[in-house]
Amino acid sequence: MGDNTETTRRFSAKEEFLSEVSLVLREVCLALKEKGYDPLDQIVGYLLSGDPAYITSYRNARVLIKKFERDQILEELVRNYLELQGIN
């Protein structure tokens, strides 16, 4: 069968949560691009100001991004950056 019952699997609710943040950011970026906005500029504007008007309502992007606190989004962005750099 190949099933190794000696291996302990880990479940991390935090990892599941962070991957949800990534999925939402991806959807928000696509919506912003489709509407002709620069996703970097718009998301940075939102994260710095907290003003949801920086995020288009197209494709429900504004509602999606408001599901998370701004610090949670920043944590996900920094975590991804560190992983890309091989630091984390």
C-alpha positions as CSV (number, residue, x, y, z in Angstrom):
1,M,0.0,0.0,0.0
2,G,2.9,2.4,0.6
3,D,1.1,4.1,3.5
4,N,3.6,5.0,6.2
5,T,1.8,5.1,9.5
6,E,5.0,6.1,11.3
7,T,5.1,9.5,9.7
8,T,3.4,12.3,11.7
9,R,1.6,14.8,9.6
10,R,1.4,18.4,10.7
11,F,-1.6,20.7,10.3
12,S,-1.1,24.4,10.6
13,A,-4.1,26.6,10.7
14,K,-1.8,29.6,10.2
15,E,-0.5,28.1,6.9
16,E,-4.0,27.5,5.7
17,F,-4.9,31.1,6.6
18,L,-1.8,32.5,4.9
19,S,-2.5,30.6,1.7
20,E,-6.0,32.1,1.8
21,V,-4.4,35.6,1.9
22,S,-2.3,34.7,-1.1
23,L,-5.3,33.5,-3.0
24,V,-7.2,36.7,-2.3
25,L,-4.2,38.9,-3.2
26,R,-4.0,37.0,-6.5
27,E,-7.7,37.6,-7.2
28,V,-7.4,41.3,-6.3
29,C,-4.4,41.7,-8.5
30,L,-6.2,40.2,-11.5
31,A,-9.2,42.5,-10.9
32,L,-7.0,45.5,-10.7
33,K,-5.1,44.6,-13.9
34,E,-8.3,44.0,-15.8
35,K,-9.5,47.4,-14.8
36,G,-6.3,49.0,-16.0
37,Y,-4.7,49.7,-12.6
38,D,-1.2,48.9,-11.4
39,P,-1.7,46.3,-8.7
40,L,1.5,47.3,-6.8
41,D,0.5,51.0,-6.6
42,Q,-3.1,50.3,-5.6
43,I,-2.3,47.6,-3.0
44,V,0.5,49.7,-1.4
45,G,-1.9,52.7,-1.3
46,Y,-4.5,50.5,0.5
47,L,-2.0,49.1,2.9
48,L,-0.5,52.4,3.9
49,S,-3.8,54.4,4.1
50,G,-6.4,51.7,5.0
51,D,-8.6,53.4,2.4
52,P,-10.5,50.6,0.5
53,A,-11.1,53.0,-2.4
54,Y,-7.7,52.0,-3.6
55,I,-9.1,48.6,-4.5
56,T,-11.6,48.2,-7.3
57,S,-15.0,46.8,-6.5
58,Y,-14.8,44.9,-9.8
59,R,-15.0,41.1,-9.3
60,N,-15.7,41.7,-5.7
61,A,-12.0,42.6,-5.0
62,R,-12.7,45.2,-2.4
63,V,-14.9,42.8,-0.4
64,L,-12.3,40.1,-0.7
65,I,-9.3,42.2,0.5
66,K,-11.3,43.5,3.5
67,K,-11.7,40.0,4.8
68,F,-8.2,40.4,6.3
69,E,-6.5,43.0,8.5
70,R,-3.8,45.0,6.7
71,D,-1.1,43.6,9.1
72,Q,-2.1,40.1,8.1
73,I,-1.7,40.9,4.4
74,L,1.7,42.5,5.2
75,E,2.8,39.4,7.1
76,E,2.0,37.3,4.1
77,L,3.8,39.6,1.7
78,V,7.0,39.6,3.9
79,R,6.8,35.9,4.4
80,N,6.7,35.3,0.7
81,Y,9.5,37.7,0.1
82,L,11.7,36.0,2.7
83,E,11.0,32.6,1.2
84,L,12.0,33.8,-2.2
85,Q,15.2,35.1,-0.8
86,G,15.8,31.7,0.9
87,I,15.9,33.5,4.3
88,N,12.9,31.8,5.9
